[in-house]
């Protein structure tokens, strides 16, 4: 996934996949083999390049036309995906219908499913023959239903690799609800695909396994039911790691997931949703051309049962916020639980030593040294605590951070401003409790080797 779903949906002009990025960078220098592994997404996938082209100009993508009731074309546009949504602000006056056309190039022999997902009135035509018609309205407007659980209708066709089919979907622009024109490839032997992926990893010098979430488990308008990766992804990672000790796992997700195999692999790279240039950016980091300099803005648990605040489902229409100010990493610190990766965690391609800390006013001067063999970037983080406070406070809270870069062996001093609000609490307004606070400085919320006292 290059981006999140729901309100985060945009239509990029192109998308570079991890496979395409690696192959382009290593062309002529290394052989990049690929195996998909077990299929993760069941059901229709939105039509998109390289399998579909716009019949009007032959370019990768689809043609979308907004029509008046009498069939007059009010607006025509080129789309890169079969995911379709128009809000009231997108529609020209008099728009009543959406017509999407594409030429589908079949790359695999077998039983293909071609169809659509969404609410409204739909007709589907293949090679000039109408094959499906359906009208469905939701009982009520609900994001969970409209975006995630909308009904799917499809027809199955036995197709041969190399075939080309003209596809046309026509639907009313009912309430701006989303619709999808998509396909599902022929069924595969999941066990054989799993074994093929493991065999490919065993024969390779390095294995890169990309895992992640789908829009059906992580999107807008509904809560996740589990932090586990969907499908057999955990099994695949473990099997590949057992076959090749030089295994890198790339996590393609928008929020924390469980990684029970994290100690069995050589490296884990969190890519989040990388956008349209994800494949090229990921390749730069994997090949060491750029450093993975990010730090976690969330806490990643080792087990779901460890999460201090897990229940977010209202009971009898009520959801008490019993945790108060102790949310996120603050809840973990109060509970005394050790996560897989704490807030602020992140590694690069070098190592660092924290040497000195001095405080003047609300500025911390921190000296760190690059103890590794190559240039690097470090995010120096400052936290505050006050265990004897007269008011309720977290065990520790973020007060400031700063980025530092250094050459191998170089020591650098960086100033970390401590935000005034970090010393305040709410009592009908922002109030500062005078006295001593403890300042903790380090690499993340649980790794703070330097301490000092700050008096306000």
DOTOR-14160 format. One record per residue (C-alpha): residue number from 1; x, y, z; residue in three letters. Coordinates in steps of 0.1 Angstrom, whole numbers, plus 5000, padded with zeros to 4 digits. Layout:
BEGIN
NODE num   c1   c2   c3 residu
NODE NUM    X    Y    Z    ALA
...
END
This chain:
BEGIN
NODE num   c1   c2   c3 residu
NODE   1 5000 5000 5000    UNK
NODE   2 5014 5034 4991    UNK
NODE   3 4989 5053 5012    UNK
NODE   4 4961 5050 5037    UNK
NODE   5 4924 5046 5029    UNK
NODE   6 4893 5067 5035    UNK
NODE   7 4899 5104 5037    UNK
NODE   8 4936 5098 5030    UNK
NODE   9 4929 5085 4995    UNK
NODE  10 4945 5104 4967    UNK
NODE  11 4952 5093 4931    UNK
NODE  12 4989 5095 4925    UNK
NODE  13 5001 5099 4889    UNK
NODE  14 5023 5067 4893    UNK
NODE  15 5035 5044 4921    UNK
NODE  16 5069 5027 4924    UNK
NODE  17 5066 4993 4941    UNK
NODE  18 5094 4979 4963    UNK
NODE  19 5102 4953 4936    UNK
NODE  20 5104 4979 4908    UNK
NODE  21 5126 5002 4929    UNK
NODE  22 5151 4974 4937    UNK
NODE  23 5152 4960 4902    UNK
NODE  24 5159 4995 4887    UNK
NODE  25 5187 5002 4912    UNK
NODE  26 5204 4968 4909    UNK
NODE  27 5200 4963 4872    UNK
NODE  28 5233 4949 4858    UNK
NODE  29 5247 4944 4892    UNK
NODE  30 5225 4918 4909    UNK
NODE  31 5196 4895 4900    UNK
NODE  32 5164 4904 4918    UNK
NODE  33 5140 4874 4920    UNK
NODE  34 5105 4877 4933    UNK
NODE  35 5078 4854 4947    UNK
NODE  36 5044 4867 4959    UNK
NODE  37 5039 4842 4987    UNK
NODE  38 5004 4835 4999    UNK
NODE  39 4977 4858 4986    UNK
NODE  40 4969 4884 5012    UNK
NODE  41 4939 4902 4998    UNK
NODE  42 4908 4881 4988    UNK
NODE  43 4882 4896 4966    UNK
NODE  44 4884 4923 4939    UNK
NODE  45 4915 4944 4935    UNK
NODE  46 4910 4979 4919    UNK
NODE  47 4920 4979 4883    UNK
NODE  48 4953 4997 4878    UNK
NODE  49 4984 4997 4856    UNK
NODE  50 5002 4978 4842    UNK
NODE  51 4972 4956 4834    UNK
NODE  52 4948 4983 4823    UNK
NODE  53 4951 5011 4797    UNK
NODE  54 4929 5040 4788    UNK
NODE  55 4911 5031 4756    UNK
NODE  56 4910 5068 4745    UNK
NODE  57 4948 5073 4745    UNK
NODE  58 4965 5040 4753    UNK
NODE  59 4981 5054 4784    UNK
NODE  60 4983 5032 4816    UNK
NODE  61 4951 5038 4836    UNK
NODE  62 4914 5042 4830    UNK
NODE  63 4891 5068 4814    UNK
NODE  64 4864 5083 4837    UNK
NODE  65 4835 5104 4823    UNK
NODE  66 4808 5122 4842    UNK
NODE  67 4775 5122 4822    UNK
NODE  68 4742 5141 4823    UNK
NODE  69 4710 5121 4823    UNK
NODE  70 4708 5123 4785    UNK
NODE  71 4743 5109 4781    UNK
NODE  72 4761 5142 4774    UNK
NODE  73 4797 5140 4786    UNK
NODE  74 4802 5168 4811    UNK
NODE  75 4838 5160 4821    UNK
NODE  76 4864 5134 4812    UNK
NODE  77 4895 5126 4831    UNK
NODE  78 4923 5100 4832    UNK
NODE  79 4925 5079 4863    UNK
NODE  80 4952 5056 4876    UNK
NODE  81 4930 5033 4896    UNK
NODE  82 4896 5017 4896    UNK
NODE  83 4889 5032 4930    UNK
NODE  84 4863 5058 4923    UNK
NODE  85 4848 5085 4945    UNK
NODE  86 4833 5119 4937    UNK
NODE  87 4820 5143 4964    UNK
NODE  88 4795 5170 4957    UNK
NODE  89 4823 5195 4952    UNK
NODE  90 4838 5173 4924    UNK
NODE  91 4806 5171 4903    UNK
NODE  92 4797 5195 4875    UNK
NODE  93 4761 5207 4874    UNK
NODE  94 4738 5181 4860    UNK
NODE  95 4761 5152 4866    UNK
NODE  96 4740 5120 4871    UNK
NODE  97 4762 5091 4859    UNK
NODE  98 4798 5080 4860    UNK
NODE  99 4812 5059 4831    UNK
NODE 100 4846 5042 4835    UNK
NODE 101 4863 5024 4806    UNK
NODE 102 4895 5004 4805    UNK
NODE 103 4913 4978 4784    UNK
NODE 104 4923 4949 4806    UNK
NODE 105 4954 4929 4795    UNK
NODE 106 4953 4894 4809    UNK
NODE 107 4987 4881 4821    UNK
NODE 108 4977 4848 4836    UNK
NODE 109 4955 4820 4822    UNK
NODE 110 4926 4809 4843    UNK
NODE 111 4893 4819 4858    UNK
NODE 112 4893 4857 4863    UNK
NODE 113 4866 4876 4882    UNK
NODE 114 4857 4910 4869    UNK
NODE 115 4832 4932 4887    UNK
NODE 116 4825 4962 4910    UNK
NODE 117 4820 4971 4946    UNK
NODE 118 4797 4998 4960    UNK
NODE 119 4762 5011 4965    UNK
NODE 120 4741 5025 4937    UNK
NODE 121 4729 5015 4903    UNK
NODE 122 4755 4997 4883    UNK
NODE 123 4759 4981 4848    UNK
NODE 124 4790 4962 4837    UNK
NODE 125 4799 4956 4801    UNK
NODE 126 4826 4933 4787    UNK
NODE 127 4836 4936 4750    UNK
NODE 128 4803 4954 4743    UNK
NODE 129 4781 4929 4761    UNK
NODE 130 4763 4938 4793    UNK
NODE 131 4770 4911 4817    UNK
NODE 132 4759 4925 4851    UNK
NODE 133 4733 4949 4864    UNK
NODE 134 4726 4957 4901    UNK
NODE 135 4709 4984 4922    UNK
NODE 136 4717 4985 4960    UNK
NODE 137 4712 5013 4985    UNK
NODE 138 4725 5013 5020    UNK
NODE 139 4700 5013 5048    UNK
NODE 140 4717 5043 5063    UNK
NODE 141 4749 5063 5056    UNK
NODE 142 4776 5046 5077    UNK
NODE 143 4814 5049 5070    UNK
NODE 144 4821 5013 5080    UNK
NODE 145 4795 4999 5055    UNK
NODE 146 4800 5024 5027    UNK
NODE 147 4838 5022 5026    UNK
NODE 148 4846 4987 5038    UNK
NODE 149 4816 4964 5036    UNK
NODE 150 4799 4976 5005    UNK
NODE 151 4785 4947 4984    UNK
NODE 152 4805 4932 4956    UNK
NODE 153 4792 4918 4923    UNK
NODE 154 4813 4900 4898    UNK
NODE 155 4813 4877 4868    UNK
NODE 156 4838 4849 4861    UNK
NODE 157 4855 4845 4827    UNK
NODE 158 4880 4819 4816    UNK
NODE 159 4907 4839 4800    UNK
NODE 160 4941 4832 4784    UNK
NODE 161 4973 4851 4790    UNK
NODE 162 4976 4877 4762    UNK
NODE 163 4939 4883 4759    UNK
NODE 164 4926 4919 4760    UNK
NODE 165 4891 4929 4771    UNK
NODE 166 4872 4961 4769    UNK
NODE 167 4856 4968 4802    UNK
NODE 168 4829 4995 4809    UNK
NODE 169 4813 5003 4842    UNK
NODE 170 4784 5027 4845    UNK
NODE 171 4770 5039 4878    UNK
NODE 172 4749 5067 4892    UNK
NODE 173 4768 5092 4913    UNK
NODE 174 4747 5084 4944    UNK
NODE 175 4756 5106 4974    UNK
NODE 176 4792 5106 4964    UNK
NODE 177 4797 5071 4978    UNK
NODE 178 4829 5052 4967    UNK
NODE 179 4828 5026 4940    UNK
NODE 180 4855 5002 4927    UNK
NODE 181 4860 4986 4893    UNK
NODE 182 4882 4956 4899    UNK
NODE 183 4893 4921 4891    UNK
NODE 184 4905 4890 4910    UNK
NODE 185 4932 4868 4895    UNK
NODE 186 4927 4831 4890    UNK
NODE 187 4930 4810 4922    UNK
NODE 188 4964 4797 4931    UNK
NODE 189 4978 4769 4952    UNK
NODE 190 4985 4788 4984    UNK
NODE 191 5008 4761 4998    UNK
NODE 192 5028 4759 4966    UNK
NODE 193 5032 4798 4965    UNK
NODE 194 5044 4797 5002    UNK
NODE 195 5070 4770 4994    UNK
NODE 196 5081 4788 4963    UNK
NODE 197 5088 4820 4983    UNK
NODE 198 5108 4801 5009    UNK
NODE 199 5128 4783 4981    UNK
NODE 200 5135 4817 4964    UNK
NODE 201 5148 4831 4997    UNK
NODE 202 5170 4800 5003    UNK
NODE 203 5187 4805 4970    UNK
NODE 204 5193 4842 4974    UNK
NODE 205 5221 4862 4991    UNK
NODE 206 5196 4885 5008    UNK
NODE 207 5159 4881 5013    UNK
NODE 208 5135 4911 5016    UNK
NODE 209 5101 4903 5029    UNK
NODE 210 5074 4930 5026    UNK
NODE 211 5045 4925 5050    UNK
NODE 212 5017 4948 5061    UNK
NODE 213 4981 4956 5065    UNK
NODE 214 4952 4958 5041    UNK
NODE 215 4923 4983 5039    UNK
NODE 216 4900 4957 5053    UNK
NODE 217 4919 4956 5086    UNK
NODE 218 4932 4992 5088    UNK
NODE 219 4914 5021 5073    UNK
NODE 220 4890 5049 5082    UNK
NODE 221 4856 5045 5099    UNK
NODE 222 4861 5013 5119    UNK
NODE 223 4884 5000 5147    UNK
NODE 224 4909 4972 5142    UNK
NODE 225 4900 4939 5158    UNK
NODE 226 4936 4928 5162    UNK
NODE 227 4972 4941 5160    UNK
NODE 228 4983 4909 5142    UNK
NODE 229 4993 4910 5106    UNK
NODE 230 4965 4894 5084    UNK
NODE 231 4969 4861 5066    UNK
NODE 232 5000 4839 5069    UNK
NODE 233 5025 4867 5069    UNK
NODE 234 5040 4858 5102    UNK
NODE 235 5044 4822 5091    UNK
NODE 236 5061 4834 5059    UNK
NODE 237 5086 4856 5077    UNK
NODE 238 5096 4828 5100    UNK
NODE 239 5100 4803 5072    UNK
NODE 240 5121 4827 5051    UNK
NODE 241 5142 4837 5081    UNK
NODE 242 5149 4800 5088    UNK
NODE 243 5159 4795 5052    UNK
NODE 244 5181 4827 5050    UNK
NODE 245 5197 4844 5080    UNK
NODE 246 5202 4876 5059    UNK
NODE 247 5164 4884 5059    UNK
NODE 248 5152 4920 5060    UNK
NODE 249 5115 4926 5068    UNK
NODE 250 5098 4957 5055    UNK
NODE 251 5067 4966 5074    UNK
NODE 252 5041 4984 5052    UNK
NODE 253 5015 4996 5077    UNK
NODE 254 5001 5028 5091    UNK
NODE 255 5000 5019 5128    UNK
NODE 256 5017 4994 5151    UNK
NODE 257 5015 4957 5143    UNK
NODE 258 5027 4926 5162    UNK
NODE 259 5060 4912 5150    UNK
NODE 260 5065 4879 5169    UNK
NODE 261 5095 4871 5146    UNK
NODE 262 5114 4903 5152    UNK
NODE 263 5143 4885 5170    UNK
NODE 264 5145 4859 5142    UNK
NODE 265 5154 4883 5114    UNK
NODE 266 5185 4903 5106    UNK
NODE 267 5167 4937 5104    UNK
NODE 268 5132 4953 5104    UNK
NODE 269 5125 4984 5084    UNK
NODE 270 5093 5003 5091    UNK
NODE 271 5083 5019 5058    UNK
NODE 272 5048 5031 5069    UNK
NODE 273 5028 5041 5038    UNK
NODE 274 5056 5054 5016    UNK
NODE 275 5036 5072 4989    UNK
NODE 276 5041 5071 4952    UNK
NODE 277 5080 5070 4954    UNK
NODE 278 5080 5043 4981    UNK
NODE 279 5099 5018 4960    UNK
NODE 280 5128 5042 4952    UNK
NODE 281 5130 5056 4987    UNK
NODE 282 5129 5021 5002    UNK
NODE 283 5157 5010 4979    UNK
NODE 284 5179 5040 4989    UNK
NODE 285 5176 5030 5025    UNK
NODE 286 5181 4992 5019    UNK
NODE 287 5213 4999 4999    UNK
NODE 288 5227 5024 5024    UNK
NODE 289 5224 5054 5001    UNK
NODE 290 5202 5071 5027    UNK
NODE 291 5199 5064 5064    UNK
NODE 292 5166 5053 5080    UNK
NODE 293 5165 5083 5103    UNK
NODE 294 5129 5081 5117    UNK
NODE 295 5119 5076 5153    UNK
NODE 296 5087 5059 5165    UNK
NODE 297 5058 5083 5174    UNK
NODE 298 5040 5053 5189    UNK
NODE 299 5047 5023 5211    UNK
NODE 300 5049 4989 5195    UNK
NODE 301 5039 4960 5217    UNK
NODE 302 5054 4926 5219    UNK
NODE 303 5020 4910 5226    UNK
NODE 304 4985 4924 5223    UNK
NODE 305 4977 4915 5259    UNK
NODE 306 5005 4939 5271    UNK
NODE 307 4988 4970 5257    UNK
NODE 308 4977 4991 5287    UNK
NODE 309 4947 5007 5270    UNK
NODE 310 4932 4981 5247    UNK
NODE 311 4894 4983 5250    UNK
NODE 312 4879 5011 5230    UNK
NODE 313 4844 4997 5225    UNK
NODE 314 4816 5016 5241    UNK
NODE 315 4793 4997 5265    UNK
NODE 316 4757 5008 5267    UNK
NODE 317 4767 5039 5247    UNK
NODE 318 4794 5049 5271    UNK
NODE 319 4832 5048 5268    UNK
NODE 320 4849 5061 5300    UNK
NODE 321 4884 5076 5295    UNK
NODE 322 4896 5060 5328    UNK
NODE 323 4933 5064 5317    UNK
NODE 324 4931 5102 5319    UNK
NODE 325 4964 5117 5309    UNK
NODE 326 4982 5083 5309    UNK
NODE 327 4979 5075 5272    UNK
NODE 328 5004 5061 5247    UNK
NODE 329 5039 5057 5261    UNK
NODE 330 5027 5073 5293    UNK
NODE 331 5004 5043 5299    UNK
NODE 332 5032 5019 5293    UNK
NODE 333 5055 5037 5318    UNK
NODE 334 5029 5037 5345    UNK
NODE 335 5021 5000 5340    UNK
NODE 336 5058 4991 5341    UNK
NODE 337 5055 4970 5309    UNK
NODE 338 5083 4965 5284    UNK
NODE 339 5071 4969 5248    UNK
NODE 340 5088 4954 5217    UNK
NODE 341 5098 4990 5207    UNK
NODE 342 5093 5020 5229    UNK
NODE 343 5082 5055 5219    UNK
NODE 344 5111 5074 5202    UNK
NODE 345 5129 5041 5192    UNK
NODE 346 5148 5040 5159    UNK
NODE 347 5182 5028 5146    UNK
NODE 348 5205 5040 5118    UNK
NODE 349 5237 5027 5102    UNK
NODE 350 5260 5039 5129    UNK
NODE 351 5262 5039 5168    UNK
NODE 352 5262 5067 5193    UNK
NODE 353 5274 5076 5228    UNK
NODE 354 5258 5102 5250    UNK
NODE 355 5286 5120 5268    UNK
NODE 356 5276 5153 5284    UNK
NODE 357 5245 5172 5295    UNK
NODE 358 5243 5208 5307    UNK
NODE 359 5211 5229 5313    UNK
NODE 360 5208 5266 5312    UNK
NODE 361 5173 5280 5316    UNK
NODE 362 5150 5259 5293    UNK
NODE 363 5178 5248 5270    UNK
NODE 364 5196 5215 5273    UNK
NODE 365 5231 5213 5257    UNK
NODE 366 5238 5176 5249    UNK
NODE 367 5271 5162 5235    UNK
NODE 368 5269 5130 5216    UNK
NODE 369 5296 5111 5197    UNK
NODE 370 5293 5090 5165    UNK
NODE 371 5311 5058 5176    UNK
NODE 372 5304 5040 5143    UNK
NODE 373 5322 5037 5110    UNK
NODE 374 5301 5059 5088    UNK
NODE 375 5283 5093 5090    UNK
NODE 376 5249 5092 5107    UNK
NODE 377 5219 5110 5121    UNK
NODE 378 5207 5109 5157    UNK
NODE 379 5175 5123 5172    UNK
NODE 380 5184 5135 5207    UNK
NODE 381 5152 5133 5229    UNK
NODE 382 5145 5151 5262    UNK
NODE 383 5119 5140 5288    UNK
NODE 384 5108 5154 5321    UNK
NODE 385 5095 5138 5353    UNK
NODE 386 5084 5150 5388    UNK
NODE 387 5075 5121 5411    UNK
NODE 388 5068 5144 5441    UNK
NODE 389 5045 5167 5422    UNK
NODE 390 5014 5181 5439    UNK
NODE 391 4994 5174 5408    UNK
NODE 392 4989 5142 5388    UNK
NODE 393 5016 5138 5361    UNK
NODE 394 5028 5110 5338    UNK
NODE 395 5058 5090 5349    UNK
NODE 396 5078 5108 5322    UNK
NODE 397 5068 5130 5293    UNK
NODE 398 5084 5144 5261    UNK
NODE 399 5098 5179 5265    UNK
NODE 400 5119 5185 5234    UNK
NODE 401 5141 5169 5207    UNK
NODE 402 5167 5179 5182    UNK
NODE 403 5184 5162 5152    UNK
NODE 404 5222 5159 5151    UNK
NODE 405 5245 5146 5123    UNK
NODE 406 5282 5136 5128    UNK
NODE 407 5310 5120 5110    UNK
NODE 408 5326 5088 5123    UNK
NODE 409 5343 5095 5156    UNK
NODE 410 5331 5131 5157    UNK
NODE 411 5315 5146 5189    UNK
NODE 412 5288 5172 5184    UNK
NODE 413 5270 5194 5209    UNK
NODE 414 5233 5202 5201    UNK
NODE 415 5209 5225 5219    UNK
NODE 416 5175 5210 5228    UNK
NODE 417 5149 5237 5236    UNK
NODE 418 5126 5226 5264    UNK
NODE 419 5091 5238 5256    UNK
NODE 420 5075 5260 5283    UNK
NODE 421 5043 5241 5281    UNK
NODE 422 5062 5209 5291    UNK
NODE 423 5066 5223 5326    UNK
NODE 424 5029 5233 5329    UNK
NODE 425 4997 5215 5339    UNK
NODE 426 4960 5224 5334    UNK
NODE 427 4940 5239 5362    UNK
NODE 428 4914 5260 5345    UNK
NODE 429 4943 5274 5326    UNK
NODE 430 4980 5265 5321    UNK
NODE 431 4998 5267 5354    UNK
NODE 432 5035 5262 5363    UNK
NODE 433 5043 5243 5395    UNK
NODE 434 5076 5259 5408    UNK
NODE 435 5104 5237 5420    UNK
NODE 436 5127 5209 5406    UNK
NODE 437 5120 5187 5376    UNK
NODE 438 5142 5158 5365    UNK
NODE 439 5154 5160 5329    UNK
NODE 440 5162 5127 5311    UNK
NODE 441 5181 5127 5278    UNK
NODE 442 5187 5099 5254    UNK
NODE 443 5177 5079 5224    UNK
NODE 444 5140 5070 5233    UNK
NODE 445 5117 5072 5263    UNK
NODE 446 5133 5042 5280    UNK
NODE 447 5169 5047 5270    UNK
NODE 448 5180 5080 5287    UNK
NODE 449 5216 5077 5300    UNK
NODE 450 5219 5115 5309    UNK
NODE 451 5200 5132 5337    UNK
NODE 452 5200 5167 5352    UNK
NODE 453 5178 5189 5374    UNK
NODE 454 5158 5218 5361    UNK
NODE 455 5144 5243 5386    UNK
NODE 456 5115 5266 5376    UNK
END
